[in-house]
Amino acid sequence: MPLELISANHGAALAATLAARANRTGRGFCSGVYPITPSTECMEYLCGQSIDKGKVIRVESEHSAMGVCIGAAAAGARSFTATSSNGLAYMAENCAAAAGLRLPVVMAVANRTVGPPWNIWADQGDALMLRDLGWIQFYCTDNQELFDTVLCAFRLAEDKRIMMPAMVCMEGFILSHTVAQIQVPMQEQVDRFLPPAAIPHQLGDTPHTLGQMEVPHLTEMHRLQHHNAMLSVPAVYGEIQDAFAEIFGRCLPDAVVPYRADDADTLIVSMGTIGSTAERVVDALRAKGRKVGALRVRLFRPQPSELIRAWFAGKKRIAVIDRNISLGFGGILWGEVRGLADPGAVVQSYMAGVGGGDLRPEHIDNILADIEARQQSGQPTLVEAV
């Protein structure tokens, strides 16, 4: 399996290209693209690729980019796009449509602060503002994981038991523009992993409608179906992990990734690249005899609650570090997981790296010093990058 030295942006586009070619015996591939920093390089790379049966369409806005993907998926094609920040906010209406229509669109999101004030650096708040629409959400920590997860997202989204869109998130610049070696599979391997897309409700020779008006009890029924399909994602993802390992010879990370967490008294919980920094801090503290571990939440939607609850069991202190802020509330991941800890555990919210600020090992050291001095949880804390 060859190695390539590429950025995460290019890795996402390359994975999408291989997935596109794998559908050449199906109804092909189509992507709507519109540039926005820091995801532009992903779309530029995709525009330069040769795809046997497919087309990349340059449109006038992010709203239209998702509109193209909706039309493509409704026709049975494999579809992909990428965006970030206010671009994602602009396409939000069509993101809701893609989810409600149960179309398996895959989107790479280079997480960036939503403005104004304008800021082009990393913040997970752009993807998290769409967390309730019905999109599967993954958060990645390195280039290889991002590449592999994009391939996985197509198979997961197109599974007949799931049939819903998926976004694969990478922090802007921190990951999107970082260049690293990744293993790139051969097209034959991707063909085996990704069978031709078969969208059961696609438009075709038999006339029918998508997205028609419906009465309240039908909406309730459809929301329940969507909810139950979302709840089945972890089990289907486990099957995909097995297939991925068999075909590509390496493992997809679990939905929740523990690091030296088995016997830890204090746990550092995060998403994305913060998890890598946390692991280095854990190693340094373990060398000093301190029982600290880390837990990285990779699959945010659906929430892998039982896995998180199992790793929280027995932990006295849990520091949840969010590269986001829900204004007037606190860190979003913290808000979702704090109820999964044992009664009496200190589960404290720390918002760090918001707006792209650095989160260095010394910041995590300070966070640990703070939580270890606490007897109970307090108000969410904003960690300033200085």
Secondary structure, 3 states (H helix, E strand, C coil): CCEEEEEHHHHHHHHHHHHHHHCCCCCCEEEEECCCCCCHHHHHHHHCCCCCCEEEEECCCHHHHHHHHHHHHHCCCEEEEEECHHHHHHCHHHHHHHHHCCCCCEEEEEECCCCCCCCCCCCCHHHHCCCCCCCEEEECCCHHHHHHHHHHHHHHHHCCCCCCCEEEEEECCCCCCCEEEEECCCHHHHHHHCCCCCCCCCCCCCCCCCCCCCCHHHHHHHHHHHHHHHHCHHHHHHHHHHHHHHHHCCCCCCCEEEECCCCCCEEEEECCCHHHHHHHHHHHHHCCCCCEEEEEECEEECCCHHHHHHHHCCCCEEEEEECCCECCCECHHHHHHHHHCCCCCEEEEEEECHHHCCCCHHHHHHHHHHHHCCCCCCCCEEECCC
